[in-house]
Amino acid sequence: MQSERKGQTGGDRVARALYRALGGRHAPALAALLDEASLLHVSGRYGLAGGFQGQDAILGLLRTMAAETEGTLRCAAAGSVSRQNAATVLVGRVSGHRGGRHLDVEVRLTVTLDEGMLREAWIEWMGQSKVDEFWS
């Protein structure tokens, strides 16, 4: 499936929409790509880590992250996208402030699609101990 942007696949579009929605921004665009079968896995050992299934759960997680960071959570996607079998992988950087703590780490987002909808996604932090401390 090709999106309207030249050379961009549906996986690219969904991955970038998820990045933009991290922190609660642009949630309506992401909502259009989610259904009750959509599943998001978030790595870590803190209360917001785990599996989230369905539009309400995934958007709820993003709203909670935004609220917990008082809207300071930002995610910038890197320009390059790679593919691993049927998955699209996009690396970016997440930063934010919470309770006097600052977070600035790389994140790897892997998404798979089914008929243009997000089927499964994995958020993997490239500084897991920093992320665990930030959210704990």
Buried (B, 14 or more C-beta within 10 A) or exposed (E): EEBEEEEBBBBBBBBBBBBBBBBBBBBEBBBEBBBEEBBBBBBBEBEBBBEBBBBEBBBEBBBEBBEBBEEBBBBEBEEEBEEEEEBBBBBBBBBBBBEEEEBEBEBBBBBBBEEBBBBBBBBBBEBBEBBBEBBE
